[in-house]
Amino acid sequence: MATNVTFYRGNDIGWVTTFKDATGAAATPASANLYLAYSVNGVLTKQTVAMTIVVGAASAIWDSSPADADQVDWTVKTGSSPHVVDEGQFILTKNRANPGT
């Protein structure tokens, strides 16, 4: 996922991350998680989403509906001795033409 982008609140947001070992070769960890930090009604909320791994890549989808229109921070870590694989942040914004968001 590109960092420092904007998404509309209420949408599903997807991640795909690839893995490499210390030599730069493709690797497939046993597990990986997506860690999110965002606000719900002004209160900091942290969530862990288990990622689906398929030969060297992991994917996850997060439903942004509960989150406030605000900044969301995220990190992907492998399950074995948690190594940060990817991280970033983005902004959730409201669609003023769609008050339900």
Backbone as CSV, one residue per row, in Angstrom:
resi,resn,N_x,N_y,N_z,CA_x,CA_y,CA_z,C_x,C_y,C_z
1,MET,0.840,-1.175,0.000,0.000,0.000,0.000,0.882,1.234,0.000
2,ALA,0.499,2.213,-0.761,1.202,3.491,-0.730,0.911,4.193,0.592
3,THR,1.877,4.934,1.081,1.654,5.654,2.327,1.265,7.091,2.027
4,ASN,0.774,7.753,3.046,0.360,9.150,2.945,-0.671,9.372,1.836
5,VAL,-1.674,8.524,1.814,-2.783,8.666,0.875,-4.071,8.864,1.665
6,THR,-5.154,9.146,0.961,-6.443,9.382,1.606,-7.452,8.338,1.118
7,PHE,-8.228,7.805,2.049,-9.309,6.875,1.729,-10.597,7.418,2.327
8,TYR,-11.727,7.045,1.734,-13.012,7.431,2.299,-13.401,6.469,3.404
9,ARG,-13.805,7.038,4.525,-14.246,6.264,5.682,-15.422,5.385,5.282
10,GLY,-15.452,4.164,5.801,-16.536,3.237,5.505,-16.183,2.218,4.446
11,ASN,-15.088,2.428,3.738,-14.673,1.476,2.710,-13.772,0.401,3.295
12,ASP,-13.720,-0.745,2.624,-12.725,-1.759,2.942,-11.402,-1.308,2.339
13,ILE,-10.334,-1.472,3.099,-9.008,-1.062,2.648,-8.122,-2.294,2.663
14,GLY,-7.408,-2.511,1.577,-6.613,-3.724,1.435,-5.117,-3.473,1.464
15,TRP,-4.401,-4.489,1.948,-2.940,-4.481,1.990,-2.433,-5.732,1.304
16,VAL,-1.317,-5.608,0.586,-0.554,-6.747,0.080,0.901,-6.426,0.349
17,THR,1.591,-7.337,1.029,2.986,-7.142,1.396,3.776,-8.361,0.945
18,THR,4.953,-8.129,0.367,5.834,-9.229,-0.006,6.977,-9.314,0.984
19,PHE,7.607,-10.474,1.060,8.653,-10.723,2.037,9.946,-11.127,1.355
20,LYS,11.063,-10.677,1.929,12.391,-11.052,1.437,13.272,-11.375,2.631
21,ASP,14.209,-12.294,2.424,15.137,-12.614,3.505,16.309,-11.634,3.483
22,ALA,17.306,-11.869,4.324,18.438,-10.950,4.451,19.240,-10.800,3.164
23,THR,19.160,-11.791,2.279,19.901,-11.721,1.016,19.076,-11.089,-0.103
24,GLY,17.810,-10.792,0.178,16.934,-10.195,-0.831,16.105,-11.216,-1.591
25,ALA,16.267,-12.494,-1.248,15.480,-13.539,-1.911,14.064,-13.571,-1.340
26,ALA,13.120,-13.972,-2.164,11.725,-14.079,-1.712,11.633,-15.055,-0.547
27,ALA,10.826,-14.727,0.430,10.642,-15.566,1.617,9.160,-15.667,1.939
28,THR,8.786,-16.740,2.605,7.394,-16.939,3.020,7.372,-17.230,4.516
29,PRO,7.005,-16.242,5.337,6.947,-16.491,6.782,5.748,-17.368,7.129
30,ALA,5.821,-17.959,8.311,4.718,-18.809,8.768,3.456,-17.992,9.039
31,SER,3.646,-16.752,9.506,2.491,-15.898,9.792,2.895,-14.437,9.733
32,ALA,1.897,-13.595,9.581,2.110,-12.143,9.587,0.819,-11.485,10.052
33,ASN,0.969,-10.329,10.691,-0.188,-9.572,11.165,-0.095,-8.129,10.716
34,LEU,-1.256,-7.541,10.526,-1.392,-6.116,10.264,-1.839,-5.475,11.570
35,TYR,-1.065,-4.502,12.059,-1.397,-3.787,13.294,-1.871,-2.390,12.913
36,LEU,-3.041,-1.995,13.424,-3.642,-0.699,13.113,-3.850,0.109,14.385
37,ALA,-3.679,1.413,14.273,-4.001,2.344,15.363,-4.828,3.473,14.754
38,TYR,-6.021,3.690,15.303,-6.945,4.696,14.774,-7.887,5.122,15.893
39,SER,-8.654,6.159,15.633,-9.596,6.666,16.632,-11.015,6.198,16.336
40,VAL,-11.734,5.869,17.423,-13.166,5.574,17.356,-13.829,6.475,18.390
41,ASN,-14.671,7.389,17.930,-15.309,8.369,18.809,-14.280,9.112,19.663
42,GLY,-13.144,9.423,19.037,-12.110,10.190,19.712,-11.200,9.396,20.627
43,VAL,-11.382,8.078,20.717,-10.573,7.235,21.599,-9.628,6.384,20.741
44,LEU,-8.336,6.389,21.088,-7.358,5.587,20.370,-7.728,4.112,20.468
45,THR,-7.774,3.450,19.326,-8.103,2.039,19.238,-6.992,1.329,18.496
46,LYS,-6.590,0.167,19.003,-5.584,-0.644,18.322,-6.213,-1.965,17.934
47,GLN,-5.897,-2.418,16.730,-6.488,-3.651,16.218,-5.412,-4.466,15.519
48,THR,-5.488,-5.784,15.672,-4.593,-6.697,14.978,-5.416,-7.515,13.995
49,VAL,-4.956,-7.575,12.750,-5.635,-8.346,11.718,-4.667,-9.409,11.211
50,ALA,-5.039,-10.686,11.331,-4.215,-11.770,10.791,-4.226,-11.676,9.266
51,MET,-3.037,-11.817,8.681,-2.929,-11.726,7.228,-2.960,-13.125,6.618
52,THR,-3.468,-13.203,5.402,-3.483,-14.445,4.645,-2.191,-14.514,3.843
53,ILE,-1.443,-15.605,3.988,-0.152,-15.726,3.310,-0.253,-16.732,2.180
54,VAL,0.227,-16.311,0.996,0.289,-17.173,-0.177,1.652,-16.957,-0.834
55,VAL,2.515,-17.914,-0.741,3.841,-17.939,-1.350,4.502,-16.560,-1.439
56,GLY,5.046,-16.101,-0.338,5.848,-14.887,-0.331,5.083,-13.584,-0.222
57,ALA,3.783,-13.638,-0.166,2.993,-12.412,-0.051,1.894,-12.613,0.988
58,ALA,1.557,-11.545,1.670,0.472,-11.589,2.654,-0.530,-10.497,2.309
59,SER,-1.790,-10.783,2.556,-2.830,-9.801,2.278,-3.797,-9.724,3.447
60,ALA,-4.423,-8.569,3.570,-5.436,-8.343,4.599,-6.394,-7.278,4.110
61,ILE,-7.609,-7.339,4.616,-8.614,-6.312,4.320,-9.161,-5.816,5.648
62,TRP,-9.279,-4.493,5.769,-9.778,-3.868,6.997,-10.999,-3.032,6.668
63,ASP,-12.076,-3.212,7.430,-13.304,-2.423,7.293,-13.120,-1.139,8.100
64,SER,-13.050,-0.014,7.431,-12.787,1.266,8.102,-14.040,1.903,8.702
65,SER,-15.197,1.245,8.607,-16.459,1.844,9.073,-16.440,2.346,10.514
66,PRO,-15.863,1.601,11.483,-15.917,2.082,12.866,-15.002,3.278,13.143
67,ALA,-14.014,3.502,12.314,-12.990,4.511,12.592,-13.494,5.928,12.325
68,ASP,-12.946,6.869,13.095,-13.205,8.291,12.844,-12.491,8.724,11.565
69,ALA,-12.977,9.787,10.967,-12.255,10.416,9.865,-11.026,11.083,10.489
70,ASP,-9.878,10.462,10.323,-8.658,10.894,11.005,-7.488,10.089,10.444
71,GLN,-6.333,10.229,11.041,-5.145,9.487,10.636,-5.220,8.046,11.126
72,VAL,-4.764,7.120,10.284,-4.646,5.708,10.639,-3.185,5.312,10.450
73,ASP,-2.577,4.741,11.484,-1.208,4.243,11.408,-1.263,2.729,11.289
74,TRP,-0.324,2.148,10.520,-0.330,0.698,10.346,1.091,0.160,10.233
75,THR,1.224,-1.110,10.642,2.499,-1.821,10.556,2.206,-3.283,10.238
76,VAL,3.017,-3.870,9.366,2.954,-5.300,9.097,4.184,-5.929,9.730
77,LYS,3.957,-6.980,10.542,5.060,-7.704,11.182,4.893,-9.194,10.935
78,THR,6.024,-9.878,10.784,5.968,-11.332,10.676,5.758,-11.913,12.065
79,GLY,5.202,-13.099,12.116,4.916,-13.734,13.397,6.153,-14.261,14.099
80,SER,7.197,-14.598,13.345,8.412,-15.114,13.966,9.329,-13.949,14.313
81,SER,9.664,-13.826,15.570,10.458,-12.716,16.121,10.079,-11.413,15.430
82,PRO,8.970,-10.849,15.771,8.323,-9.805,14.965,9.271,-8.795,14.320
83,HIS,9.437,-9.006,13.050,10.196,-8.074,12.242,9.212,-7.177,11.508
84,VAL,9.455,-5.876,11.568,8.617,-4.959,10.806,8.942,-5.145,9.337
85,VAL,7.910,-5.411,8.552,8.083,-5.644,7.131,7.695,-4.411,6.335
86,ASP,6.684,-3.733,6.796,6.154,-2.569,6.079,5.378,-1.734,7.091
87,GLU,5.344,-0.437,6.887,4.556,0.420,7.769,4.227,1.716,7.060
88,GLY,3.245,2.420,7.601,2.850,3.689,6.999,1.657,4.289,7.721
89,GLN,1.063,5.260,7.083,-0.121,5.912,7.625,-0.932,6.461,6.469
90,PHE,-2.198,6.676,6.726,-3.066,7.299,5.740,-4.160,8.057,6.470
91,ILE,-4.915,8.828,5.725,-6.000,9.635,6.271,-7.335,9.053,5.805
92,LEU,-8.240,8.865,6.758,-9.631,8.551,6.427,-10.376,9.868,6.393
93,THR,-11.130,10.088,5.345,-11.888,11.324,5.225,-13.365,11.000,5.019
94,LYS,-14.210,11.932,5.351,-15.652,11.789,5.129,-15.980,12.236,3.713
95,ASN,-16.962,11.588,3.118,-17.507,12.035,1.859,-18.717,12.889,2.201
96,ARG,-18.629,14.197,2.050,-19.725,15.087,2.467,-20.993,14.880,1.654
97,ALA,-20.887,14.236,0.485,-22.072,13.937,-0.308,-22.762,12.671,0.188
98,ASN,-22.096,11.934,1.078,-22.643,10.684,1.614,-22.560,10.752,3.135
99,PRO,-23.548,11.334,3.813,-23.470,11.543,5.253,-23.307,10.266,6.066
100,GLY,-23.568,9.098,5.481,-23.398,7.853,6.215,-21.946,7.456,6.411
101,THR,-21.026,8.173,5.785,-19.617,7.777,5.910,-18.923,8.522,6.997
